[in-house]
Amino acid sequence: MTVMSESRNEVVLYWRPWCPYCMKLMFQLLFVRLPVRKVNIWRDPEAAAFVRSVADGNETVPTVDVAGHPLVNPSRRQLLAAVREHAPHLLNRRR
């Protein structure tokens, strides 16, 4: 179970099944060489609690933790900007 990026050196995408926004972001990230750990909030109560803690009490997904910096429902552009700012070493790495 994960609450935030354990190493503060990774990207964690919190999602849930059948979420169209999650599917869209995950699809867009297929074309970016960015290691992303995916956590299903329906299977991980601690992850769901983390999402609620950063999304005004809501389970808004996708929520992404970029090296300890949470983003609620970010666009691909917002996510990559956060990675460039907080974890640039993760860009262009092989999975």
C-alpha positions in Angstrom: 0.0 0.0 0.0 1.2 3.4 -0.8 0.3 6.8 0.5 2.8 9.0 -1.3 5.9 8.4 -3.4 8.0 6.4 -1.0 11.3 7.6 -2.4 9.9 11.0 -3.4 11.8 10.1 -6.5 9.0 8.6 -8.6 5.7 9.3 -10.3 2.7 7.5 -8.9 -0.6 7.6 -10.8 -3.7 7.0 -8.6 -6.6 5.7 -10.7 -9.7 3.5 -10.6 -11.3 1.2 -13.2 -13.6 2.7 -15.9 -12.5 6.2 -15.2 -12.3 7.8 -18.7 -10.0 10.6 -17.4 -7.6 8.0 -16.0 -7.7 6.0 -19.3 -7.0 9.1 -21.3 -4.0 10.1 -19.2 -2.6 6.6 -19.1 -2.9 6.3 -22.9 -1.2 9.6 -23.4 1.7 8.5 -21.1 2.3 5.4 -23.3 4.1 7.7 -25.7 6.3 9.3 -23.1 9.4 7.5 -21.7 8.4 8.1 -18.1 8.3 5.4 -15.4 4.9 5.6 -13.7 3.7 3.4 -10.9 -0.1 2.9 -11.1 -2.2 2.4 -7.9 -5.8 1.4 -8.1 -7.6 3.3 -5.3 -10.4 0.8 -5.2 -7.9 -1.9 -4.2 -5.8 0.3 -1.8 -7.6 2.1 1.0 -4.5 4.0 2.0 -4.2 5.3 -1.6 -7.8 6.3 -1.6 -7.2 8.2 1.7 -4.2 9.9 0.1 -6.3 11.0 -2.9 -9.0 12.4 -0.6 -6.4 14.3 1.4 -5.1 16.2 -1.6 -8.5 16.5 -3.5 -10.6 18.4 -0.9 -12.1 15.1 0.5 -13.0 13.7 -2.9 -11.7 10.6 -4.7 -10.8 12.6 -7.8 -8.8 10.6 -10.2 -6.4 10.6 -11.9 -4.4 12.1 -9.1 -0.6 12.0 -9.7 2.1 12.3 -7.1 5.3 13.6 -8.8 8.2 13.1 -6.3 6.0 14.3 -3.4 4.1 17.0 -5.3 0.4 16.0 -5.8 -1.6 16.9 -8.9 -5.3 16.4 -9.1 -6.7 15.5 -12.5 -3.7 16.9 -14.4 -3.4 17.2 -18.1 -0.5 15.4 -19.8 1.2 18.9 -20.2 0.7 19.7 -16.5 2.1 16.4 -15.5 5.2 16.7 -17.7 5.8 20.2 -16.4 5.7 19.0 -12.8 8.2 16.2 -13.7 10.5 18.7 -15.4 10.4 20.8 -12.2 10.5 18.2 -9.5 12.0 15.0 -11.0 13.7 15.8 -14.3 15.9 12.8 -14.0 12.9 10.6 -14.7 12.3 11.9 -18.2 13.5 9.8 -21.2 14.3 6.8 -19.0 13.4 3.4 -20.2 10.7 1.5 -18.2 
